[in-house]
């Protein structure tokens, strides 16, 4: 009597350990996936912050570059004036001695 099978009208159920195993695997996969999303979001914010720092540094370097170009053009303009004074007007820089010009 103990070996009786259930009647055919009673639906068969999946074994409980199989569902537990599938549920546990799915839970582990969901947890791993959530950690992946968290890591990805953190890394994205970190890289964005670094990108902004690099952009700020680039802007500062661009400003410095423009200032250096302006300074170079200013210095080259002075050198150009000096070269023209030497060549066209035959002017020479004064020597270190003091000269006094007396006009009568």
C-alpha positions as CSV (number, residue, x, y, z in Angstrom):
1,X,0.0,0.0,0.0
2,X,2.9,2.4,0.5
3,X,3.9,2.0,-3.1
4,X,0.8,3.6,-4.5
5,X,1.2,6.0,-7.4
6,X,-0.9,9.2,-7.5
7,X,-3.9,9.0,-9.8
8,X,-3.4,10.3,-13.3
9,X,-5.7,13.3,-12.7
10,X,-3.3,14.8,-10.2
11,X,-0.7,17.0,-12.1
12,X,2.9,16.2,-11.6
13,X,5.1,18.9,-10.0
14,X,8.7,19.7,-10.7
15,X,10.9,18.6,-7.9
16,X,11.5,21.4,-5.4
17,X,15.3,21.1,-5.4
18,X,15.3,21.9,-9.2
19,X,13.4,25.1,-8.7
20,X,15.5,26.1,-5.8
21,X,18.7,25.6,-7.8
22,X,17.3,27.5,-10.8
23,X,16.1,30.3,-8.4
24,X,19.5,30.4,-6.7
25,X,21.4,30.6,-10.0
26,X,19.1,33.4,-11.2
27,X,19.5,35.3,-8.0
28,X,23.3,35.0,-8.2
29,X,23.2,36.2,-11.8
30,X,20.9,39.2,-10.8
31,X,23.3,40.1,-8.0
32,X,26.4,39.9,-10.3
33,X,24.5,42.0,-12.9
34,X,23.6,44.6,-10.4
35,X,27.2,44.9,-9.2
36,X,28.2,45.3,-12.8
37,X,25.8,48.1,-13.3
38,X,27.0,49.8,-10.1
39,X,30.6,49.5,-11.2
40,X,29.8,50.7,-14.7
41,X,28.0,53.8,-13.4
42,X,30.8,54.5,-10.9
43,X,33.5,54.2,-13.7
44,X,31.4,56.4,-16.0
45,X,31.2,59.2,-13.4
46,X,34.9,58.8,-12.6
47,X,35.9,59.1,-16.3
48,X,33.5,62.0,-16.8
49,X,35.2,63.8,-13.9
50,X,38.6,63.1,-15.4
51,X,37.4,64.3,-18.8
52,X,36.3,67.6,-17.3
53,X,39.7,68.1,-15.6
54,X,41.5,67.4,-18.9
55,X,39.2,69.9,-20.6
56,X,39.9,72.6,-18.0
57,X,43.7,71.9,-18.3
58,X,43.3,72.2,-22.1
59,X,41.5,75.5,-21.8
60,X,44.3,76.8,-19.5
61,X,46.9,75.7,-21.9
62,X,45.1,77.3,-24.8
63,X,44.9,80.6,-22.9
64,X,48.6,80.4,-22.1
65,X,49.4,79.6,-25.8
66,X,47.5,82.7,-26.9
67,X,49.3,84.8,-24.4
68,X,52.6,83.5,-25.6
69,X,51.7,84.1,-29.2
70,X,50.8,87.7,-28.3
71,X,54.1,88.1,-26.4
72,X,56.1,86.7,-29.3
73,X,54.4,89.1,-31.7
74,X,55.0,92.0,-29.4
75,X,58.7,91.0,-29.1
76,X,59.1,90.4,-32.8
77,X,57.5,93.8,-33.5
78,X,60.2,95.4,-31.3
79,X,62.9,93.5,-33.1
80,X,61.4,94.4,-36.5
81,X,61.5,98.1,-35.5
82,X,65.1,97.8,-34.3
83,X,66.1,96.0,-37.6
84,X,64.4,98.7,-39.7
85,X,66.1,101.5,-37.6
86,X,69.5,99.9,-38.3
87,X,69.0,99.2,-42.0
88,X,67.0,102.2,-43.2
89,X,68.0,104.9,-40.8
90,X,71.6,103.6,-40.0
91,X,70.9,103.9,-36.3
92,X,73.0,102.0,-33.8
93,X,72.4,101.4,-30.1
94,X,74.0,103.9,-27.8
95,X,77.2,102.7,-26.1
96,X,77.4,102.6,-22.4
97,X,79.1,106.0,-22.1
98,X,77.2,109.2,-21.4
99,X,77.0,111.8,-24.2
100,X,75.9,115.3,-23.7
101,X,74.7,117.3,-26.7
102,X,75.0,121.0,-26.3
103,X,72.8,123.0,-28.6
104,X,73.7,126.7,-29.2
